[in-house]
């Protein structure tokens, strides 16, 4: 499918259930040699549900639109209710696949075995994106922040935007006395888990809480559900600051460059990809489970380590043939070069490498059906 034929479906999507009835708006959409071929389109039919990470919401709107143009008899419902909800849904067997901003833990894989077969569910990386530290401070478009300063902001110990810790790294900025209003996710969020993992690794003397998908209750502060919720609070509140998937940052919202080694690095898809490239896959997993252990303390030049790798959680076995066939085709499309290009265009994500695309394709091929 040519990208010039793609419409920006994601701009009209809201948090919650993303229900897209997919029609064959372009009969020539499937080009020879793509995984979503005309013959495959003829075989796929039915209604399929997914749930999970709100970080994938914009990308998911684009993926379902382009995939649906090639598969006219498929309806996809994706509930962007957060990573925790997605992991619960794949464990309960209420969805065909799930989105999660962290890989399944060993005990969670065991819990999925009842629905997904003895090897449980696998975590396949399909979406790489920086987590932006985004703020509403009129007249200030960007700030340099060290890990300790970021940790103090979200721990509630930095109270105003002209705090000496912020001023020290921003000598040319005009910093107001405006109160700092930290905003965190109220739901169980993979974005929160990635962000708190970064804080715990890079500022352990300040951030003394364990990494978790649920923000520490004893800190307090403002909160909202899903990515669209927290960025909405920031947009309407002067002095507010949050952590959010970069695809949600709109015009008029400032963002921080983060100190990595001896340089301050702004978030970009390329900087996020550099952080992933500097990180290893988790050890001790099934050969087709592709879980990353992000190196938050990397000093690699140009790397932005506040990054999330969002996964498609898929079963290693599907008892229902139609569901298994759909997952193989749809997730295969998402992870393909075409799918990754669509996501990069719509959501500003970093395309996964061709090597990783091949590993995801091999994992999907290994899924058993029936």
Secondary structure, 3 states (H helix, E strand, C coil): CCHHHCCCHHHHCCCCEEEEECCCCCCCCCCCCCCCCHHHHHHCCEEEEEEECHHHHHHHHHHHHHHHHHCCCEEEEEECCCHHHHHHHHHHCCCCEEEECCCCCHHHHHHHHHHHCCCCEEEEEEEEEEEEEEECCCCCCEEEECHHHHHHHHHCCCCECCCHHHHHCCCCCCCCCCECEEEEECCCCHHHHHHHHHHHHHCCCCCCCCCCCCCCCCCCCEEECHHHHHHHHHHHCCCEEEEEEHHHCCCCCEEEEEEECCEEECCCHHHHHHHHHCCEECCCCCCCCCCEECCCCCCCCCCCCCEEEEEEEEECEECCHHHHHHHHHHHHHHHCHHHHHHHHHHHCCECCCHHHHHHHHHHHHHCEEC
